Amino acid sequence: MTLGRGSDESLARIWHSWKWAKPNVGDDLLRVVWAIRHCPADAARAYVCEHESRRSKVPGPPSTSGPMTYLRSPIQSLSSYAVHAPPHPGQGRSAQGRSLSPRWFAAGRRRLVVLSALASLLILASVVAAGFATSPAAAPRLAVPSVAGLNYGFPRTVSGQWVGTQWLRSQYWDTTKPALAADLDFIQQHNLGRVLRIFVGLDQTIVWSAKQGFDGFDEPALQHFGQALDMFDARGLKAIVVLYDQEVVGSSGNFHFEALDGNHPIMRRNYLIATGEFLRRFGMRQTVIGWDLFNEAYNSLGPDGGLPKPPHQDPVSPNYSDQVVHDWLRDLYQTAKRAAPTAQFTASDTTELYWNPDPDLTKYQDVVDFYDIHIYDDNPRYPDWKSILHKPYIVGEAGASTANGHLDDQALNSKAVDYLLRNAQAAGVSAVLVQGAVFTATRDSLTPTGTVLAQFVSLGSPQAATMGWDPGAAVRAGLVAAARRIRRLVPG
């Protein structure tokens, strides 16, 4: 490994991360490496010998001309040593101007050899650790009946009418129930996976009061949801259920985001009461392998998606701060775990975990049991989630970009889905749920996207790509993980 010019700051940051565990090793190693890089050979040896004689002393004030003068003691002394090193090779004098004996030079050379060997061992240990961290077994898995399935959403009516998160209400159930049954039959018969992500939109089951929000449940709507789960059971299918959604403001199933504006504390509290009551009734159903407490909350409630504030054409977002959104997800999660302690909960994401190369995990790590990550990208590439996510993760929505209608372009969507399916296991993904049309509205054939999914499920997930250890990937993962940690340790 060659250290190029301009890496002084990186070395300094590495030293800061080492010094807590191995103060002397971090100090010695960094000082020696810096001297070797910046001084002539004899000057470097002189520096090492001088450091040997001064190592137990408190360093003096830093030089103002060195490249690390912004750092605190003891590393500040490094720039002072280097600046005051002998200006010409072969002078055989220390940084203080004292003459050095050959014995001192020999001691310096021995120390350089020892420390170089130590550096090599540290690098080797990092690579090995990265290998363990990025091996397929390192990624925890969510228990799923198949590694591929559908982000189904909700049924239309038998006539093809889109009703969104109102499909459980009595005025629609007589027409959405047979459509759901026909869809589930087609999915089962054409081998499109055994996991479906469905949207409840809990608001559609709530008797709503303008002042206090939740004022009890609409019992028929809850019974319809129970019947829907029974239909899944009858076909051997499992569900990931989305509890709250904020996309279509005019829908009776849309989350009333004014509950979080700070002026409606009773409405906010009653949402939590409704959540607890609903999950005490349904949270332990074996049909449901995971609950998404809020669909893309930082996008639809916060600023992450860049959505306009209402009033505006859907989709909109009130653009609450990350703190407001996180507090809401935390309270939802805690309420849900009390109601259904063994159930698995998440809050899905479409911005932070895929698009941000250095994701802020504090948004999610204390409010989810598993991650649900949504990818809309014409040319997707899995990040190294195995190194940074320490809980199971799924791709709950997988498709081409939503820009310019690409998601509806079967050529683009099938290509994106194909990559995400074929590379999921190697990336540690527990399941990929395909977004976009997978069969025609008349249920007479598969679309190209549906064909890709059916072939993948029929052949089984490929194993060859996940076998063994890829040293290159391990090194890359180790470097990325180290860089992320260093960035968080040292601001700027």
C-alpha positions as CSV (number, residue, x, y, z in Angstrom):
1,M,0.0,0.0,0.0
2,T,1.4,3.4,-1.0
3,L,0.6,6.5,0.9
4,G,0.3,9.4,-1.4
5,R,0.8,13.0,-0.7
6,G,-2.0,14.9,1.0
7,S,-2.9,12.0,3.3
8,D,-1.6,13.7,6.4
9,E,-5.1,14.4,7.6
10,S,-6.3,10.9,7.0
11,L,-3.3,9.6,9.0
12,A,-4.1,11.9,11.8
13,R,-7.7,10.8,11.9
14,I,-6.6,7.1,11.9
15,W,-4.3,7.9,14.8
16,H,-7.2,9.4,16.8
17,S,-9.2,6.2,16.3
18,W,-6.2,4.1,17.4
19,K,-5.1,6.1,20.4
20,W,-7.9,5.0,22.7
21,A,-7.1,1.3,22.3
22,K,-3.3,1.4,21.7
23,P,-1.9,4.9,22.6
24,N,1.7,4.1,22.1
25,V,1.3,2.1,19.0
26,G,-0.9,4.8,17.3
27,D,1.6,7.5,18.4
28,D,4.7,5.7,17.3
29,L,3.3,4.3,14.0
30,L,1.9,7.5,12.7
31,R,4.9,9.6,13.7
32,V,7.3,7.2,12.0
33,V,5.2,6.9,8.8
34,W,5.0,10.7,8.6
35,A,8.7,11.1,9.0
36,I,9.5,8.4,6.4
37,R,7.2,10.2,3.9
38,H,8.3,13.7,4.4
39,C,12.0,13.6,5.4
40,P,15.2,12.4,3.6
41,A,16.4,9.0,4.7
42,D,19.0,10.2,7.2
43,A,16.7,12.9,8.5
44,A,14.0,10.2,9.1
45,R,16.4,8.1,11.0
46,A,17.4,11.1,13.0
47,Y,13.8,11.8,13.7
48,V,13.1,8.3,14.9
49,C,16.2,8.4,17.2
50,E,15.2,11.7,18.6
51,H,11.7,10.5,19.2
52,E,13.1,7.6,21.1
53,S,14.9,9.9,23.5
54,R,11.9,12.2,23.9
55,R,9.0,9.8,23.9
56,S,8.4,10.1,27.7
57,K,8.4,13.9,27.7
58,V,5.4,16.1,27.1
59,P,5.7,17.6,23.6
60,G,6.2,21.3,23.3
61,P,3.9,23.7,21.4
62,P,3.3,22.7,17.8
63,S,5.0,24.4,14.9
64,T,2.8,26.8,13.0
65,S,4.2,25.6,9.7
66,G,3.5,21.9,9.9
67,P,0.5,20.3,8.1
68,M,-1.1,19.0,11.3
69,T,-1.0,22.1,13.5
70,Y,-4.8,21.9,14.1
71,L,-4.5,18.7,16.0
72,R,-4.3,18.4,19.8
73,S,-1.3,17.1,21.7
74,P,0.5,14.7,21.5
75,I,0.2,14.5,17.8
76,Q,0.9,18.2,17.5
77,S,4.6,17.4,18.2
78,L,4.8,15.5,14.9
79,S,4.7,18.6,12.7
80,S,7.3,20.2,15.1
81,Y,9.6,17.2,14.8
82,A,9.3,17.1,11.0
83,V,9.8,20.8,10.5
84,H,12.9,20.8,12.6
85,A,14.4,17.7,11.1
86,P,17.9,18.1,9.6
87,P,17.6,20.1,6.4
88,H,20.2,18.0,4.5
89,P,20.7,14.2,4.5
90,G,23.8,12.8,6.1
91,Q,24.2,15.5,8.8
92,G,23.7,12.8,11.4
93,R,22.2,15.3,13.9
94,S,19.0,15.1,15.9
95,A,16.1,17.5,15.8
96,Q,17.8,19.3,18.7
97,G,21.1,19.5,16.9
98,R,22.8,16.8,18.9
99,S,25.2,14.4,17.2
100,L,23.9,10.8,16.9
101,S,25.9,7.7,17.2
102,P,25.7,4.7,14.8
103,R,24.2,2.8,17.6
104,W,21.3,5.2,17.7
105,F,20.8,4.9,14.0
106,A,20.7,1.1,14.3
107,A,18.1,1.4,17.0
108,G,16.1,3.6,14.8
109,R,16.3,1.2,11.9
110,R,15.2,-1.7,14.2
111,R,12.3,0.3,15.4
112,L,11.3,1.1,11.8
113,V,11.4,-2.6,10.9
114,V,9.3,-3.5,13.9
115,L,6.7,-0.8,13.4
116,S,6.5,-1.6,9.7
117,A,5.8,-5.2,10.5
118,L,3.2,-4.1,13.0
119,A,1.6,-1.9,10.4
120,S,1.4,-4.9,8.0
121,L,-0.2,-7.0,10.7
122,L,-2.8,-4.3,11.4
123,I,-3.6,-4.1,7.7
124,L,-3.9,-7.9,7.5
125,A,-6.2,-8.0,10.5
126,S,-8.4,-5.3,9.0
127,V,-8.7,-7.3,5.8
128,V,-9.5,-10.5,7.6
129,A,-12.1,-8.7,9.8
130,A,-13.6,-7.3,6.7
131,G,-13.8,-10.8,5.2
132,F,-15.8,-12.0,8.2
133,A,-18.0,-8.9,8.2
134,T,-18.9,-9.2,4.5
135,S,-19.3,-13.0,4.3
136,P,-22.8,-14.1,3.3
137,A,-23.4,-15.5,6.8
138,A,-22.8,-12.1,8.4
139,A,-26.1,-10.6,7.2
140,P,-29.0,-11.5,9.5
141,R,-32.1,-12.8,7.7
142,L,-35.8,-12.2,8.0
143,A,-37.8,-15.4,8.1
144,V,-39.6,-15.4,4.7
145,P,-41.2,-18.3,2.7
146,S,-39.5,-17.1,-0.5
147,V,-36.8,-14.7,-1.4
148,A,-38.9,-13.0,-4.0
149,G,-42.5,-11.7,-4.1
150,L,-44.6,-8.7,-4.9
151,N,-45.2,-5.2,-3.5
152,Y,-48.9,-5.8,-4.2
153,G,-50.3,-2.8,-2.6
154,F,-54.1,-3.3,-2.7
155,P,-56.7,-4.8,-5.0
156,R,-58.7,-2.8,-7.5
157,T,-62.4,-3.5,-7.9
158,V,-63.6,-6.2,-10.2
159,S,-64.2,-3.6,-12.9
160,G,-60.6,-2.3,-12.5
161,Q,-61.4,0.8,-10.5
162,W,-58.5,2.1,-8.4
163,V,-59.7,2.8,-4.8
164,G,-56.3,2.8,-3.0
165,T,-56.3,2.6,0.8
166,Q,-60.1,2.4,1.0
167,W,-60.4,-1.2,-0.2
168,L,-61.5,-2.5,3.2
169,R,-64.4,-0.1,3.6
170,S,-67.9,-1.6,3.2
171,Q,-68.8,0.5,0.1
172,Y,-65.9,-1.2,-1.8
173,W,-65.4,-4.6,-0.2
174,D,-68.0,-6.5,-2.2
175,T,-66.0,-5.6,-5.4
176,T,-62.5,-5.6,-4.0
177,K,-62.8,-9.0,-2.3
178,P,-63.4,-11.0,-5.5
179,A,-60.6,-9.0,-7.2
180,L,-58.2,-9.8,-4.4
181,A,-59.1,-13.5,-4.6
182,A,-58.6,-13.6,-8.4
183,D,-55.2,-11.8,-8.0
184,L,-54.0,-14.2,-5.3
185,D,-55.0,-17.2,-7.4
186,F,-53.1,-15.9,-10.4
187,I,-50.0,-15.1,-8.2
188,Q,-50.1,-18.6,-6.7
189,Q,-50.6,-20.4,-10.1
190,H,-47.9,-18.5,-11.9
191,N,-45.3,-18.8,-9.1
192,L,-44.8,-15.2,-8.4
193,G,-43.5,-15.7,-4.9
194,R,-45.1,-16.3,-1.6
195,V,-44.6,-12.9,0.0
196,L,-46.9,-9.9,-0.7
197,R,-46.6,-6.5,0.7
198,I,-50.1,-5.0,1.2
199,F,-51.3,-1.6,2.4
200,V,-54.0,-1.4,5.0
201,G,-53.9,2.4,5.6
202,L,-55.3,2.1,9.1
203,D,-57.2,5.3,8.8
204,Q,-59.7,3.6,6.6
205,T,-60.7,1.4,9.5
206,I,-61.0,4.3,12.0
207,V,-64.1,6.2,13.0
208,W,-62.7,9.7,12.7
209,S,-63.4,12.7,14.9
210,A,-62.3,16.1,13.6
211,K,-61.2,17.2,17.1
212,Q,-59.7,14.1,18.6
213,G,-59.0,11.8,15.6
214,F,-59.5,8.1,16.5
215,D,-62.9,7.5,18.0
216,G,-63.1,3.8,17.7
217,F,-62.9,1.3,14.8
218,D,-65.3,0.6,12.0
219,E,-65.8,-3.1,12.9
220,P,-66.8,-4.2,9.4
221,A,-63.5,-2.9,8.0
222,L,-61.6,-4.8,10.6
223,Q,-63.5,-8.0,9.8
224,H,-62.7,-7.5,6.1
225,F,-59.0,-7.3,6.9
226,G,-59.3,-10.5,8.8
227,Q,-61.0,-12.1,5.8
228,A,-58.2,-10.9,3.6
229,L,-55.6,-12.6,5.8
230,D,-57.7,-15.8,5.7
231,M,-57.5,-15.6,1.9
232,F,-53.7,-15.5,2.2
233,D,-53.7,-18.5,4.5
234,A,-55.8,-20.5,2.2
235,R,-53.2,-20.1,-0.6
236,G,-50.1,-20.5,1.6
237,L,-49.1,-16.9,1.1
238,K,-47.5,-14.5,3.7
239,A,-47.9,-10.8,4.0
240,I,-45.9,-7.7,5.0
241,V,-48.5,-5.2,6.1
242,V,-48.2,-1.4,5.8
243,L,-50.1,0.1,8.7
244,Y,-50.0,3.9,7.9
245,D,-49.5,5.6,4.5
246,Q,-49.5,9.3,3.5
247,E,-49.8,9.7,-0.3
248,V,-53.3,10.6,-1.3
249,V,-54.7,13.3,1.0
250,G,-58.3,12.8,-0.2
251,S,-58.3,9.1,0.6
252,S,-60.1,7.9,3.8
253,G,-57.1,5.7,4.4
254,N,-54.6,8.5,4.3
255,F,-52.7,9.5,7.5
256,H,-53.9,12.8,9.0
257,F,-50.5,14.4,9.3
258,E,-51.8,17.4,11.3
259,A,-51.6,15.0,14.3
260,L,-47.9,15.7,14.3
261,D,-47.8,19.5,13.9
262,G,-47.6,20.1,17.7
263,N,-51.1,21.6,17.9
264,H,-53.0,18.3,18.1
265,P,-51.6,16.3,21.0
266,I,-54.9,14.4,21.6
267,M,-55.1,13.3,18.0
268,R,-51.5,12.1,18.1
269,R,-52.1,10.2,21.3
270,N,-55.2,8.6,20.0
271,Y,-53.3,7.4,16.9
272,L,-51.1,5.4,19.3
273,I,-54.1,4.1,21.1
274,A,-55.6,2.9,17.8
275,T,-52.3,1.3,16.8
276,G,-52.1,-0.6,20.1
277,E,-55.7,-1.9,19.8
278,F,-55.3,-3.0,16.2
279,L,-52.1,-4.9,16.9
280,R,-53.4,-6.6,20.0
281,R,-56.1,-8.0,17.7
282,F,-54.0,-8.8,14.6
283,G,-50.3,-8.4,15.5
284,M,-49.7,-12.0,16.3
285,R,-51.3,-13.4,13.2
286,Q,-48.8,-15.9,11.6
287,T,-49.9,-14.8,8.2
288,V,-48.1,-11.5,8.7
289,I,-44.3,-11.9,8.8
290,G,-43.6,-8.2,9.2
291,W,-45.4,-4.9,9.8
292,D,-44.4,-1.6,8.2
293,L,-45.5,0.9,10.7
294,F,-45.3,3.9,8.3
295,N,-44.6,3.8,4.6
296,E,-41.5,6.0,3.7
297,A,-42.1,8.3,6.6
298,Y,-39.1,10.6,6.1
299,N,-40.2,11.1,2.6
300,S,-44.0,11.6,3.1
301,L,-43.8,13.4,6.5
302,G,-40.3,14.9,6.3
303,P,-38.2,16.8,3.8
304,D,-36.2,13.8,2.4
305,G,-38.2,13.4,-0.7
306,G,-38.3,17.1,-1.7
307,L,-42.1,17.0,-1.9
308,P,-44.1,20.2,-1.8
309,K,-46.1,21.3,1.3
310,P,-49.8,21.1,1.1
311,P,-52.0,22.5,-0.4
312,H,-50.6,21.1,-3.6
313,Q,-51.2,18.2,-6.0
314,D,-50.4,14.8,-4.5
315,P,-48.0,13.7,-3.4
316,V,-47.2,16.2,-0.7
317,S,-45.3,16.3,2.6
318,P,-45.7,18.6,5.6
319,N,-41.9,18.6,5.7
320,Y,-41.6,18.0,9.4
321,S,-38.1,17.9,10.8
322,D,-36.3,14.6,11.1
323,Q,-36.7,14.9,14.9
324,V,-40.5,15.1,14.7
325,V,-40.6,12.1,12.3
326,H,-38.2,10.1,14.4
327,D,-40.1,10.8,17.6
328,W,-43.3,9.6,15.9
329,L,-41.7,6.4,14.6
330,R,-40.2,5.7,18.0
331,D,-43.6,6.1,19.8
332,L,-45.2,3.9,17.1
333,Y,-42.6,1.2,17.5
334,Q,-42.7,1.2,21.3
335,T,-46.5,1.0,21.2
336,A,-46.4,-1.8,18.6
337,K,-43.9,-3.9,20.6
338,R,-46.0,-3.6,23.7
339,A,-49.1,-4.8,21.8
340,A,-47.3,-7.6,19.9
341,P,-44.0,-8.3,21.5
342,T,-42.8,-11.1,19.1
343,A,-44.0,-9.4,15.9
344,Q,-41.4,-7.9,13.5
345,F,-41.7,-4.2,12.8
346,T,-40.1,-1.8,10.4
347,A,-40.5,1.7,9.0
348,S,-39.7,1.7,5.3
349,D,-37.2,4.0,3.6
350,T,-36.8,5.2,0.0
351,T,-34.1,7.9,0.4
352,E,-31.5,7.4,3.1
353,L,-30.4,3.8,3.0
354,Y,-30.0,3.4,-0.7
355,W,-29.1,6.8,-2.1
356,N,-26.9,8.2,0.7
357,P,-23.4,6.7,0.5
358,D,-23.0,7.4,4.2
359,P,-26.5,6.8,5.6
360,D,-27.6,8.2,8.9
361,L,-28.7,5.0,10.7
362,T,-29.9,6.9,13.8
363,K,-33.1,7.6,11.8
364,Y,-34.0,3.9,12.0
365,Q,-31.9,1.8,14.2
366,D,-34.0,2.2,17.4
367,V,-37.4,2.0,15.6
368,V,-37.1,-1.1,13.5
369,D,-36.6,-4.9,13.9
370,F,-35.7,-5.1,10.2
371,Y,-35.1,-2.6,7.4
372,D,-37.5,-2.2,4.5
373,I,-35.5,-0.4,1.7
374,H,-37.2,0.8,-1.5
375,I,-35.1,1.0,-4.7
376,Y,-36.3,2.8,-7.8
377,D,-33.3,2.9,-10.1
378,D,-32.9,2.1,-13.8
379,N,-29.4,0.8,-13.1
380,P,-29.4,-0.3,-9.5
381,R,-26.3,-1.4,-7.6
382,Y,-26.5,-2.8,-4.1
383,P,-24.6,-0.8,-1.5
384,D,-22.5,-2.7,1.0
385,W,-25.3,-3.1,3.5
386,K,-23.8,-6.1,5.1
387,S,-21.1,-3.9,6.6
388,I,-23.4,-1.3,8.1
389,L,-26.8,-2.8,8.7
390,H,-26.8,-5.2,11.6
391,K,-30.5,-6.2,11.4
392,P,-32.3,-8.1,8.6
393,Y,-33.2,-6.1,5.5
394,I,-35.5,-6.5,2.6
395,V,-36.1,-4.5,-0.6
396,G,-39.8,-3.9,-0.1
397,E,-40.3,-2.0,-3.4
398,A,-38.0,-2.9,-6.3
399,G,-38.2,-1.3,-9.7
400,A,-37.0,1.2,-12.3
401,S,-36.9,4.9,-11.7
402,T,-40.2,6.6,-11.0
403,A,-39.0,9.6,-13.2
404,N,-40.4,10.1,-16.7
405,G,-42.5,7.0,-16.5
406,H,-39.6,4.6,-16.4
407,L,-41.3,2.3,-13.8
408,D,-44.1,1.7,-16.4
409,D,-41.6,0.9,-19.1
410,Q,-41.4,-2.9,-19.1
411,A,-38.0,-3.0,-20.8
412,L,-36.5,-0.8,-18.1
413,N,-38.4,-2.2,-15.2
414,S,-37.7,-5.9,-16.0
415,K,-34.0,-5.1,-16.4
416,A,-33.8,-3.3,-13.0
417,V,-35.8,-6.1,-11.3
418,D,-33.6,-8.8,-12.8
419,Y,-30.5,-7.3,-11.3
420,L,-32.1,-6.8,-7.9
421,L,-33.3,-10.4,-7.8
422,R,-30.2,-12.1,-9.1
423,N,-27.8,-10.2,-6.7
424,A,-30.0,-10.1,-3.6
425,Q,-28.6,-13.1,-1.9
426,A,-25.0,-12.0,-2.3
427,A,-26.0,-8.6,-0.9
428,G,-27.6,-10.2,2.1
429,V,-31.1,-9.2,1.2
430,S,-33.8,-11.4,2.8
431,A,-36.4,-10.7,0.1
432,V,-37.1,-8.6,-3.0
433,L,-40.6,-7.5,-3.6
434,V,-41.2,-6.4,-7.1
435,Q,-42.9,-3.2,-8.0
436,G,-44.7,-2.5,-11.2
437,A,-47.2,-4.5,-13.3
438,V,-46.4,-8.2,-13.3
439,F,-49.5,-9.4,-15.0
440,T,-52.1,-7.8,-17.3
441,A,-55.2,-6.2,-16.0
442,T,-57.3,-9.1,-17.4
443,R,-55.0,-11.7,-15.7
444,D,-54.4,-13.5,-19.0
445,S,-50.6,-13.3,-19.2
446,L,-47.4,-12.1,-17.4
447,T,-45.6,-8.9,-18.3
448,P,-41.9,-9.0,-19.0
449,T,-41.3,-8.0,-15.3
450,G,-43.6,-10.8,-14.2
451,T,-41.8,-13.2,-16.4
452,V,-38.4,-12.3,-14.9
453,L,-39.9,-12.8,-11.4
454,A,-41.6,-16.1,-12.3
455,Q,-38.4,-17.5,-13.8
456,F,-36.4,-16.4,-10.8
457,V,-38.7,-18.1,-8.4
458,S,-39.1,-21.2,-10.5
459,L,-35.3,-21.7,-10.8
460,G,-34.6,-20.8,-7.2
461,S,-32.2,-18.1,-6.0
462,P,-28.7,-18.6,-7.5
463,Q,-26.1,-19.9,-5.1
464,A,-22.9,-19.6,-7.0
465,A,-22.5,-15.9,-6.5
466,T,-22.7,-16.2,-2.7
467,M,-20.2,-19.0,-2.2
468,G,-16.8,-18.4,-0.7
469,W,-15.1,-15.2,0.2
470,D,-14.3,-12.4,-2.2
471,P,-11.1,-10.8,-0.9
472,G,-11.5,-7.7,-3.1
473,A,-15.0,-7.1,-1.8
474,A,-13.8,-7.7,1.7
475,V,-11.0,-5.1,1.3
476,R,-13.5,-2.6,-0.2
477,A,-16.0,-3.2,2.5
478,G,-13.3,-2.8,5.2
479,L,-12.1,0.5,3.7
480,V,-15.6,1.9,3.3
481,A,-16.6,0.9,6.9
482,A,-13.4,2.4,8.2
483,A,-13.9,5.6,6.3
484,R,-17.5,6.0,7.6
485,R,-16.4,5.4,11.2
486,I,-13.5,7.9,10.8
487,R,-15.8,10.5,9.3
488,R,-18.1,10.2,12.3
489,L,-15.2,10.3,14.8
490,V,-13.7,13.4,13.3
491,P,-16.0,16.2,12.1
492,G,-15.1,18.2,9.0
